[in-house]
Amino acid sequence: MTRSAVTVEVRSLAAADVPPALLIDLRQLLIDAFEGDFSDDDWQHTVGGWHVIGSEGGAVVSHAAVVPRTIGVGDVVFAAGYVEAVATTPHRQRQGLGSQVMAEGAVVIRREFDLGVLSTSRADFYRQMGWQRWQGPTFVRDGAQLVRTEDEDDGIMVLRFGPSQAIDLEAPISCDARSGDDW
């Protein structure tokens, strides 16, 4: 029997305001939720912005990170809130907890950035919250060079609003290179 969606306490904290013990709990949640497939690079991609944390009875049950990234769309550069490490503790998955932290993540993105961006293999989950699949080609900026990332073309999604509302979803999109997965 599946439990219906439950409301948890959701809060967003700047990375600098997250207590060290909570960081340990968050990393363990991510390791558990991704069944051990959460690397040191993945963790580094998660820190440095905001952590959106869902907790219940003091225990962390869901998480999403929003980190600053520079995203190019055609010739326009946006200060983007890039979503990383969306996860729910395994025994609480499919109960709406990820949707709750993503709703608060969208608030952070709209408050702090000009565009939301993420990479996923679960487009339907994000589409229901207003995210749109990118339809143009993807690239990584490595210095002045653009490197095509065809394997990412179907996985990039954006949250358009305000200054990014009218961007062309078929234009080329690019991000800066980084260790591990660029997107």
URFENJO-V347891 format. One record per backbone hydrogen bond with DSSP energy under -0.5 kcal/mol. NH is the residue of the N-H (numbers start at 0). CO is the residue of the C=O. If there is no record, write none. Layout:
nh->NH co->CO
nh->NH co->CO
This chain:
nh->5 co->94
nh->8 co->54
nh->9 co->7
nh->10 co->52
nh->12 co->50
nh->14 co->48
nh->16 co->13
nh->17 co->14
nh->18 co->16
nh->21 co->18
nh->22 co->18
nh->23 co->19
nh->24 co->20
nh->25 co->21
nh->26 co->22
nh->27 co->23
nh->28 co->24
nh->29 co->25
nh->30 co->26
nh->31 co->27
nh->32 co->28
nh->33 co->29
nh->34 co->31
nh->35 co->30
nh->36 co->33
nh->37 co->35
nh->42 co->38
nh->43 co->39
nh->44 co->40
nh->45 co->41
nh->45 co->42
nh->46 co->42
nh->49 co->65
nh->50 co->12
nh->51 co->49
nh->51 co->63
nh->52 co->10
nh->52 co->50
nh->53 co->61
nh->54 co->8
nh->54 co->52
nh->55 co->58
nh->58 co->55
nh->60 co->53
nh->61 co->53
nh->62 co->86
nh->63 co->51
nh->64 co->83
nh->65 co->49
nh->66 co->81
nh->68 co->79
nh->70 co->68
nh->70 co->77
nh->71 co->173
nh->72 co->75
nh->73 co->171
nh->75 co->72
nh->77 co->70
nh->79 co->68
nh->79 co->77
nh->80 co->114
nh->81 co->66
nh->81 co->79
nh->82 co->80
nh->82 co->116
nh->83 co->64
nh->86 co->62
nh->86 co->84
nh->88 co->60
nh->91 co->88
nh->92 co->89
nh->94 co->91
nh->99 co->95
nh->100 co->96
nh->101 co->97
nh->102 co->98
nh->103 co->99
nh->104 co->100
nh->105 co->101
nh->106 co->102
nh->107 co->103
nh->108 co->104
nh->109 co->105
nh->110 co->106
nh->111 co->107
nh->112 co->108
nh->113 co->78
nh->114 co->78
nh->115 co->158
nh->116 co->80
nh->117 co->156
nh->119 co->154
nh->124 co->121
nh->125 co->121
nh->126 co->122
nh->127 co->123
nh->128 co->125
nh->129 co->126
nh->130 co->125
nh->131 co->157
nh->133 co->155
nh->134 co->168
nh->135 co->168
nh->138 co->172
nh->139 co->146
nh->140 co->174
nh->141 co->139
nh->141 co->144
nh->142 co->140
nh->144 co->141
nh->146 co->139
nh->146 co->144
nh->147 co->145
nh->148 co->137
nh->151 co->148
nh->152 co->149
nh->154 co->151
nh->155 co->151
nh->156 co->117
nh->157 co->131
nh->158 co->115
nh->159 co->157
nh->163 co->160
nh->164 co->161
nh->166 co->163
nh->168 co->166
nh->170 co->167
nh->172 co->136
nh->173 co->71
nh->174 co->138
nh->175 co->69
nh->176 co->140
